[in-house]
């Protein structure tokens, strides 16, 4: 078997092995299970300040804790990833917070990509939902090789769904990772900057930002339907 052939099964095998190890640790280690549940609870709260406090509670390991939260968010989809961007800005400032969000976001995307490539479509649909994955499929059909970069720059489709969908295509891993990192970096630094600048009113800002995003999405849907009717 040549190197390319080995690569096709080694990476999926290692991904499944890692997921199995984490699942086993969750089942047999009470301490690990409690920590995962605690992290999930903080994520589910949707509170950027609580996320910051949780991250900083790890001291020198705080950046690792932030990256772990980003991966957990990608796997369980408790909150949008930009909320962690605000929390990183609150915790580390605009520069280091933005850099950490970019790196950890790329890591989370790589994990999602690897899972999809390892397990196939049916388990991925169960994880992210058929509708979200279908939207990502249509995005790929429309933008082709530029779908990942376009999705990161124009966050209309779920970041996580795009990562999983990319793993189901023949896209090369390093091409995916490069497009993901380049596309998400500007937004990561913006979120970190805003989180750093608005520590007292971050939750109010998040609510206003959420309303703005919903408004943009609704406007886009209405415009798209009008175009279809015109055709």
TAMOPE-V130276 format. One record per backbone hydrogen bond with DSSP energy under -1.0 kcal/mol. CO is the residue of the C=O (numbers start at 1). NH is the residue of the N-H. Records with the same first field share a line. If there is no record, write none. Layout:
# TAMOPE-V130276
CO=NH, NH
This chain:
# TAMOPE-V130276
2=6
3=7
4=8
6=10
7=11
9=13
10=14
11=15
12=16
13=17
14=18
15=19
16=20
17=21
18=22
19=23
20=24
21=25
22=26
23=27
24=28
25=29
29=33
30=34
31=35
32=36
33=37
34=38
35=39
36=40
37=41
38=42
39=43
40=44
41=45
43=46
47=51
48=52
49=53
50=54
51=55
52=56
53=57
55=58
56=59
58=61
59=62
61=65
62=66
63=67
64=68
65=69
66=70
67=71
68=72
69=73
70=74
71=75
72=76
73=77
80=83
81=85
82=86
83=87
84=88
85=89
86=90
87=91
88=92
89=93
93=97
94=98
95=99
96=100
97=101
98=102
99=103
100=104
101=105
102=106
103=107
104=108
105=109
106=110
107=111
108=112
109=113
110=114
111=115
112=116
113=117
114=118
115=119
116=120
120=124
121=125
122=126
123=127
124=128
125=129
129=133
130=134
131=135
132=136
133=137
134=138
135=139
136=140
137=141
138=142
139=143
140=144
143=146
144=147
146=150
147=151
148=152
149=153
150=154
154=156
158=162
159=163
160=164
161=165
162=166
163=167
166=169
172=176
173=177
174=178
175=179
176=180
177=181
178=182
179=183
180=184
181=185
184=188
185=189
186=190
187=191
188=192
189=193
190=194
191=195
192=196
193=197
194=198
201=205
202=206
203=207
204=208
205=209
206=210
207=211
208=212
209=213
210=214
211=215
212=216
213=217
214=218
215=219
216=220
217=221
218=222
219=223
220=224
221=225
222=226
223=227
224=228
225=229
226=230
227=231
